């Protein structure tokens, strides 16, 4: 079991979407800043990159934003599920 990789199931993804649906994208950014998961400059750089990828604005869907923040290693899947 040590070192075993946990696989997410469709049920886990539905649960994550339900939880994230109660958090806005704006609130997600606020929570990431407040929790100090990343240095402010690292978060800002990631947000700038995400904006560039999305036509100059951040995604309004918190799940989409969370996935983008994962891509830039600002948060992990585990953080997004909490």
Secondary structure by P-SEA (a helix, b strand, c coil): cccbbbbbcaaaaaaaaaaaaaccaaaaaaaaaaaccccaaaaaaaaaaaaaaccccccccaaaaaaaaaaacccccccccc
